[in-house]
Every structure is written in structure tokens, then in C-alpha cells.
Amino acid sequence: MAQLSFGFWISLLGKGGRGGNYEMKYWNPSLRHLFRDHRGGREALHDKFDRMRTLRNRIAHQERIFHRHLDEDFRTAVTLLRYLSSPMAERHDKHSQVPEALARKSGVLSGRAPVRL
């Protein structure tokens, strides 16, 4: 499961296209059990995955992301990771440098702190 792409999950959590009705075909009988820690429906989960896909694409295309609410994006990313793979989320919690980088963001953008690569 952890190796499935964002596109896969976004499509599967979508409405289902022409008469697809993924709510009844996939969400109600099966997928809601997979995402049992998610509080909300299929549509809300779809939106979270889609926001992460957008962020991933912005980064991949080297577009600016500093105007985004990156702390919220980070929490969403970790939440989705936890839904799909708790061991990977725990590993991420232990080794991630993102919280430190986010804590330095305002100082770096204002010029008060140096950029570290």
C-alpha cells in the first residue's frame, strides 16, 4: 500500500467519474475501514490527498511554496502517512528535519537567520 502513488489514492477517493459512485462501491464497504483513524468522509480525505499532490508538484517544479501554511501542510502529510503506514510515520517522526526547518522559516525569510543547506 505504501508504494501506491498519490494519483492512485486521489482517483480512488474521488467521486468515480461517469456513473462510478466510488462512495458506494469502494468507500462505504471497504476504504473507510482502511482509513479508520480519519474523522470525516471520503471527500475530506480526497481533498487532503489532493492538497499534498499539489504541494508535491509545486516542489517538483521548483515553484515557490513559502507563502503556503507549511506547518499545516506538514501535519497533513504526516497524518496521511500515518493512515497508510504507521511504521513509516514513526520513522518520520524520529528522523524528520522539517519541524526544525519550519521553526527557522521566519528568521531566514526576514534575513535574521542564515540559510542552511
N, C-alpha and C positions, 0 to 999 in steps of 0.2 A: 504494500500500500504506500509506503513512504517514498517509493520511486515513481509514483504516478505524477504527471505534470499538473501545473496549475490549470492548464487548459482542460484537462480531463475533468477535474473537480468542478470547475466553473460550468462546464457543459452539463455534467451530471446533476448539479444542483440547480440548473436553470429550469425554465418553465417546460421545456420539452419540444419546442418548435411546433410544426404542423400537427395538431391533434395529439401531441406527445403526452401531455399531462403527467410530467415526472413526479408531481406531488403524490398522485395516487399510485403510479406504477413503481416508483423507487423510494420516495421519501417515507411515506406512511408505513409500508410493510418492512423496510429494511434500513435505509440510511439513517433514519432518526435514532436507531439503536446504536449505530456506529459512532455517532456524534452525541452520545448520551449526556455528556457534560455541557453541551451547548444549550443555552437558555434562549429560546427563540425558535422561529420556524426555518424552513428551507430557504426562504427568500433572504432572511437576515444573514444566514450563513453564506449564501451565494454572494451577497454584497461584500462580506469580509474578504472572501477569496478574490473577488474581482478588484477590490482596493489594493490587495497585495500584488496582484498581477500588474496593475497599473504602476505601482511603485517599482517593482522589479524591472518593468520595461523602461521606465524613466532612467533608472540607474544604468541599465544595459546600453542605453543610447546616450549616456553621459549628459543627461539633461540636469538642470538644477533641481534640487529637492529640499534645499534649506528652508523654503517657505512653508513646507508641509509640517504637520504636527507629528514630528518623527517619533516622539515618545509614545504617542498613541499608536502609530504605525508599528513600532517595535512590540508593544504589548499585544497588538492584534496578531502579529506574526508568530509570537511565542505561543499564544493561545491556540492558533490553528495548528502549529507544530505539535502541541500537547494533545490535541484531538487525534492526530494521525499517528504519533509515536511518542509516548511518554518517555522512553529511554533517551530518545534524541533530544527532547525538550530539557530533560535533566542535564544532559551533557552540555547543552547550550547554556543553561543557567550557570553551570560551573565554569565554563571557559569563555563566555562571550565578553568582548571588549566594547560592545555597543553602549551599555549603560555609562561607562566612563567617557566615551566619546560624546554622548549626548549631554553629559554633565558639563563638558568643556565647550559646548557649541556656542553659547552666547559670548563667552570670553574670546574665542577665536574670531567670531564674526565681527566683534567690536574692535579687534586689534589688541586687546589687553593680554591675550594669551597667544603663545606661538603655535603655529601649525605643526603638528607632529605626524609624520607618515610612518 
